[in-house]
Amino acid sequence: MTTPHLDGLLAFVETFPTPLFCFDLQLNCLWFNATAALLVTNLAVSPLGRPLESLGSMLAPLRPRLERLCATQQGFQDLPLGSLLHGSPTHTHTVTAFPVFSPSGIFFAVGCVLTDVTLPLQVQQTTQREHQNLQQQIRQQADQIQDLNAELETYLTALAHDIQAPLRRIQGFLALLNTQVGPQLTERSSHYLQVARQESARLGQITLELEQLQQFLRHTFHPVLLPLNPLILQIRSDLQPNFHDHTTHWEIGELPLVLGDAVMLRQALTVLLQYVLTCTRDTRDARISIWAETTTDAHLLFIHNTGPGFAPETTAAFFHVFGHLQDPHLEGAGLGMAAVRRIVTQHGGQVSVESAEGIGTTFQVRFPLAVPPDLWYPARADEHLQGTGIFSPGEAQFLNRVFGAALHQADTSIIITDATQHIVYVNPSFTEQTGYTFHEVVGRNPRFLQGPGTDPAARQVLREYLLVGKPVHQLILNYDKQGRPMWFYMHVSPLYEQGTLRFFVALQENATERIEQQVQMEWNAGHDALTGVRNRHGMEIAIKAQVQQVQPFALLIFDLDNFKQINDQQGHSAGDEVIRRVAQVLTSQARPSDQVFRLGGDEFLVLLPGEGEEGAQGFATRIQSVLGQPDQQTPVTVSVGIALYPEDETEVPHLIRLADARMYRQKMGRPSRRTSES
């Protein structure tokens, strides 16, 4: 007998919109609801009492899984069934199967629910196709952008290169003209010459901006922790020779440590400092102030000058290309300022400018905090050891005594300070390396070990990390008790107790020998081992830097005459002594701004900045006179070739080849206009 509730439940199941089947334990069909009947209406024979396969070939693969269910009484969900003919079109279903128990708990049947997933699958397939199409479009657009960037980079390279050579020649000749005939020009002619030099300098600035933009496009972003103070000081040092004609007072405060790419930030800050310097060129008692403020989530860098300023309404377009061509203080086309905005944005920051006519200009650069202020580190060692559950309190205290003894006996120099960075402990290795005993250093700040040669940037890194209580690894130059310099790799770790900073532990690894070897290797790479003057590699760097000064200069190549005879008759030791003496004479006769290089063998090159033909000829004559004096143990003669920049050539390799050719012409007895007689 059934109850009304059970009758209602059976009626609900019978009309349930999802197909339902029931099979006995031999997988013969016991029952199916009205919805399932729609799937079997086309069968010639009623499936009731017949095997599972009689419902259709698509249900046949279910037998192994249903037999396993009969054996284990464990059901399964959402098994893909494939396609069943359900009118038209074909539909796809999944199967969920479960054991059926009698009221007395006897397992007597298996229930199956078929779920039509045709529409969700169609939606999924449509979405996948659209997603694939969208991904393909994105890839195509990315390829197009990459191709355009490559074309832009190639164009910038070609444009900058094609402009540089004729521009250097124009600038060189203008400088030469100003030097030779400038004082004789009328006021109007002098004005024309000055305008030409200014416009060529402006074109040079545009070329420089093109090169910087090219570098920016090719550069891979590589952020590191950077102290801003030494970076600003270095940029100021690089820029000041270009602004030697006016005095500017600098005020630079304590600047923070920021996370950024060194090359890119140097480029951005160089553009900003060059602008504020240019603005102060005509300002008396000009001042440039640089300071920083720190908020809860950012460092704010401010750069202010007391120049003439500009109208506030022009600030909106200041960092866009061609957005401020009306500003007379901004050289070039504004590519530099546009690059500044892109660089700062790539660093996760923002740059803005405020200005007022007659008051000055202030740049604000916002950097995200490089070091979060709320980082914490493990508490005391004994609490840490006890917290592992391995050691008892007594064992943890014993191990701490072992750790203390290990620190005392360690070969590495160890310093422990309190939270205010005053020394509370040094081990014997520290005394052995520095000469200072514990009683001489206790209570002092470790900074007393630093000296005049200590890099300010290294000091800044240590100060920034210790300020926020974070571990730091830094190479630094300290001094021992006798004042001798010693290089150390410093590994400093903070120790916290219940969230409060208590101590700093510093391990000092002596790196003096390693650094001295590295310095010697770097010196050897740029200098000649026999004479001590710079070699060909150092020459290429120096001449390239001289070309950037846009000033005339002379190159002189000296080659010893009959040097092979000296080696053959007196030996190679005598030949080496002659080479050293020639280098000494060249160096002693040179001005502080002149540079001497050994190209190899018995050949030398001398760079004379600011000199023309007369000065170069005079220098060559003095060298030939000194080397040929009869009181010398081995008098020597030299052949000299002279080439002038930009009068003879503006391309450095051609200039060197020209000087070399003229030297050989003299050696063959055919002196030219650019050579001196021996």
C-alpha angles and dihedrals in degrees: 000000000000129000125228089253093053091045089053091049092050090049090051092051091046092056096035108137092230120077112254126191133183124201132184121236090273087055095247115147112261101169146343133189129242094267091053089049088066088064094053102037091104093057115112093218128037109256094217109123091008128112123275092257091063089074091065142297092267090067093051094086088061094070097085092049094045091047088053089050090052089052098044102025087225117131131209137216138223098358107176109245103182122222130341122189103249105167106287134356111030114259129209123224141185124212130225115189130190139173118258119216130196120237087264091056099256116146104230110148148023123233124207129194119196116205121198106226096169096112096044089049091050090050090047093049091047091049091049092051092049090046091051091048090049092048090050091051090049091050091049092049090047090051090049091050090048091050091048091049090050091050091047091050091049091047093049091049093050094043095049092045095047092050097045101066099050091038093054089049092050092047092046094051092046090052090047091048091049091051098046105036104010096104091052095052123106118247092259094047090047089052091051090050092049092050090050091052092047093049092047088051089051091052088048089055091052089051090050091050090051090053091048091049090051091051090048092053092050099040120104113223109245113171122202134162107276129188107221098206098070091039092054092045092051093049091049090051091051094049102043097077088063090054100041092127095074137040123240126182114221127206113186119176131195106299126199135245110258134189108240151118108278096214096046096044091048089054093048096046091045090058092049095047092045089054095050090046091051091050091055096049093102097031120105115226089007116189132199116195124191121184141146139223127196125216129183092277109016149037113233116207116198125196114185134175134184095228127130094280125202140250113296093227090069095060094087093070097033097108096043126094111265088359096122109027087138089069106098092197095060111082121205127015099306094263088129094057091045089053089050091057093048093047094049091045090051087055090057093254141105135236127205139166135215123191142164128191112260094009107069143246131284125195120199119198117188118206125183113244109277095204121032109231097220102063114133132193136203120299127235118329095241092053089047092051093046090048091062090069090227100094130052119225090261093049091048091053090048092051090050088057088051090051090050091051090048091054090049093051097040118123090220118086110251130193125185120192133179122248090278090056097251115142116254099165142016125176126229092261088063090054091047093052101040104025092233118125124217092256091053095055106030111118094015127114112249088234088085086077090065123088147177093301096052111117111246089215091058090049090050092052092052092046094049095049096044090048091063094036097245129142114261136191114199140161109228139170114236132172129232126224091275091054094253115146117245128184118221136183101222118208108186123182128181121226119212131195115201091336095313122113109240110161147005120219116201125191114198115204111195107236099164097114093045093050093046089053090049092049090049091050091050090048091049090051091061102031139062111249095214101049105019093231120122119279134223093283091054090046094058091052093046096048092047089053091048092053089056089060089068091221129125117260140171130232118206123189116198122196124182116239118233093356091152090063091056090053093045097045103033103023135250093284089062089046091053090050091053091051091051091048092051090051090049092050093048091049095046093050094046124095120238089260094050120092130211125205135180110221094190138283109016096334126109134180125207124196115207111189115211095009128128131193096293095052093044092049090049093052092048091050092051092051093049091048096050095045093047097051110130094227090069116105090233111016111206137189126214136201117224134203121191130198126178128215122248097355095067103023140350097199110082098216090052090047092054092046090050093052090047092050092049090050091055091047089058092045088055090052097258106110116191133204090275098052136079126225116252 
